[in-house]
Amino acid sequence: MRVDRLRLRNFKCYEDADVSLDSGVTVIHGLNGSGKSSLLEACFFALYGATPLDRTLDEIVTIGAEEAEVDLWFTHAGGSFHLHRRVRHAGERASTADCTLETPDDTIDGARDVRDYVVDLLRMDADAFVNCAYVRQGEVNKLINASPGERQDMIDDLLQLGKLEAYRQRAEKARRGVQAVRDGRAERLDTLDEQVAELEARDLHAGLNEAETELAAVEDEIETFEANREQAAETKADAERVIEEYADRRAELDELTETVADLKEQITETEREREELADAVSTARERVEGLDERIERLLAETDIEASPDDVTVETVRERRAVVADERDDVQDAHGDCRTTIQTRASEAESKRERAAELAERAAEACERAVALDGEAREAAERVAEADARIDAIDAERGELRDAFVDAPVDPGEAESYRESIRADLDDVRERESDLKGDLQAARAALAEAEELRDAGKCPECGQSVEGSPHVDAIDERRDAVESIEADLDAVREEKAALEADLERANELVDAESELETRTERRADVTDLRDGHADAVESKRDEAEAKRDEAADLEERADAAREAAAEADAAADDARERLGELNGRIADLKDRLETLDDLADALADRESAANDRENARDRRTDLEELNDERRERLADARERKRDLEAEFDEERLAEARTERDRAAEYLEQVEAKLDELSERRDDVRDRITALKKDIGTLEDLREKRDAARERVEALDDLVAETEALEATYGDLRGELRQRNVEKLERLLNETFDLVYGNDSYARLELDGNYELTVYQKDGETLRPDQLSGGERALFNLSLRCAVYRLLAEGIDGAAPLPPLILDEPTVFLDSGHVSRLVDLVESMRDLGVEQILVVSHDDELVGAADDLLHVEKDATSNRSHVSRGVDAAAAATLD
């Protein structure tokens, strides 16, 4: 995986940033607190969200902003991906408003789905990413300081062995679950055996036959009593029918008596109503006569040419409509006149305000012209200052060029010259190291020979020296020691000379860098000077334009004042016309009121005439209604006499006696039947219970057989889960041992690179990832017994070895994210920093596609393929990123 580009908006201290990243080693450089680590956190946030950062979404959004956005473009396994996250404040807290991942084949939406896809794509979750590829600030010793169990879980998870442990735990859980079910089923089987034995001891079928015989006898007795009850019920029903018929006749007779009384009362009441209607007819007639007089008087006040008998409501309304139209026309003219007054008055006021505004703008334009003249003078002064700064920079550049007068190289060649000196110095140092080893061996051989000689033995063969010709070998070895010492002195002199040359080369590189900086600054000052020169002319031209603008605004103000006077005159004319229209509106209003009164009087006369005719018609209807009621009264009296003749009291008394006797028997037989029913129900309940128990016995036998089969099957399943659990455990152990062997090899390779010339010999890694450091004298150390710098460098070596193991894979290469180191030099001195540089370069040589390092160490900066510089503005507290030459210059200034 390679991160190609990162774009931020309102993310923590970044208001707007867009950074492109290349393959190789990229060092992110800057002062503490400038926001270097925030760039790496943005990449991590894009992939996994805020939770793994131990931050809330509110801390992601820049203070004062409403939302933040992070876009990450990266390449993985040959495919291009774009990940976008947007966080927005909603109420009191922030939330993820948008999370989208564009893949080569599809688009994934939603924070949860995107995170799951990233975990599957990289084959590691956020914790694994941190433990493998992302060494966060302050966590460089995380793997060393972890407990054995924690370190084992970390590395196992990285190597995908945690899944096997999860599978083993699942198998163990399944085994325990199956055992629990098996034990429960066995207990259930014992319970079923006991229940079957208990029911079989009760002889349920014999009890059932006895109960069924008793039930048949009870049901025969019930059938006899029910037949007798049915006959008594029929007798009672016949008697009640006779009584009911006599009751119906008595009710009809009473109803007819009441009907006769009601008809008499209704006839009397209707006659009284007819008399009241006669009075209403007289009253309506008098009202019509009064309205005729009012209509005649009102008609005379109008211009309608018609007699009081001929005029109608429609005629009056038509005339009123004509007068109303005239009034509306006058009112429209009245409204137009008022609108004209308001419009012209408003226009006059607007023109006066416009004149004042234009006059004020003219004054402002004059003031601006004066200010622009001052700005033009200030720009001219800045031009002069810039010319002086250019001369000063040219003088500095001349002094820096003087440093190369007696130098072996020209400006632009210092870096390659320094690299050549470094290469020669490395060769000399290697020769010195070899000579020191040879000298140590020669001195040891000389001392051994002298010891043998002093003991009376040959220094070459160890035999007695009596008669031996080999004693002179000691002189040869002493000459060899002296020769090596002479060579070593010569090499040291050569090294001292090269170190002096390297110091001079460093000075030339610094001078060359300063010369480039001064050249860039001269170009910047020149651009600034040209800008000020352009400003002088533009400010003067703008001042002249402002003076012309002021004159034009004053002319427009005079024209607005004249227009205001004209609008005032037009408003006065409209006010005079308004007075005339008010008089006409009042006259038309009086005419409309008279016509309304006339229309109302005509409508009232018509209503009164209708009331009179309606009262006459009602009297006639009531007279016809009373004639009908008198006929119904005669029919009711005749029916009443017929019913009184048919009524027989003796027959009614006999029917009541038969009904009472039958009711008494029914009451007695019901008690007997209730008793027999209860007895029958008891027997039936016994039969039901016995049948249920028999069915239960059969069910229990079936369940017992099924339970026995289930227990036997569960026994087999327990054995299978135990075998599966053991298989996962053995497989994890086997794979872990393979990983341990490969990781130990990779770790020792890295260890040799970092500590090859030190006092440490090798590392040993056991099956639980416990680490042991072997010194060259054979003594062992734990990693936590190393010094702070050595422990930090040791942990970085372990991280790199784990990364290499994942990159190479157990069964083939696997694409991994960039190796990210955030401030790895915090605990390192200058010597250890050099070893860290070697470690980073070795990872690049081994094929790690992208390494990102956050550091302010100059040696790491020098080892970078690409350099990013992060700087925070002290005024706005916002960070920005520069790269390439600008970043290198900024790093030098830091």
Secondary structure, DSSP 8 states (H G I E B T S, - for coil): -EEEEEEEEEETTEEEEEEE--SEEEEEE--TTSSHHHHHHHHHHHHH-SGGGT--HHHHB-TT-SEEEEEEEEEETTEEEEEEEEEEEETTEEEEEEEEEE-SS-EEESHHHHHHHHHHHHT--HHHHHHHTEE-TT-TTHHHHS-HHHHHHHHHHHTT-HHHHHHHHHHHHHHHHHHHHHHHHHHHHHHHHHHHHHHHTT-HHHHHHHHHHHHHHHHHHHHHHHHHHHHHHHHHHHHHHHHHHHHHHHHHHHHHHHHHHHHHHHHHHHHHHHHHHHHHHHHHHHHHHHHHHHHHHHHHTS-----TTT--HHHHHHHHHHHHHHHHHHHHHHHHHHHHHHHHHHHHHHHHHHHHHHHHHHHHHHHHHHHHHHHHHHHHHHHHHHHHHHHHHHHHHHHHHHTTSSSSS-TT-HHHHHHHHHHHHHHHHHHHHHHHHHHHHHHHHHHHHHHHHHTTB-TTT-SB-TT-S-TTHHHHHHHHHHHHHHHHHHHHHHHHHHHHHHHHHHHHHHHHHHHHHHHHHHHHHHHHHHHHHHHHHHHHHHHHHHHHHHHHHHHHHHHHHHHHHHHHHHHHHHHHHHHHHHHHHHHHHHHHHHHHHHHHHHHHHHHHHHHHHHHHHHHHHHHHHHHHHHHHHHHHHHHHHHHHHH--HHHHHHHHHHHHHHHHHHHHHHHHHHHHHHHHHHHHHHHHHHHHHHHHHHHHHHHHHHHHHHHHHHHHHHHHHHHHHHHHHHHHHHHHHHHHHHHHHHHHHHHHHHHTTSSEEEEEE-TT--EEEEETTS-EE-GGGS-HHHHHHHHHHHHHHHHHHHHH-SSS------EEEESTTTT--HHHHHHHHHHHHHHHHTT-SEEEEE---HHHHHT-SEEEEEEE-TTT--EEEEEHHHHHHHHHH-
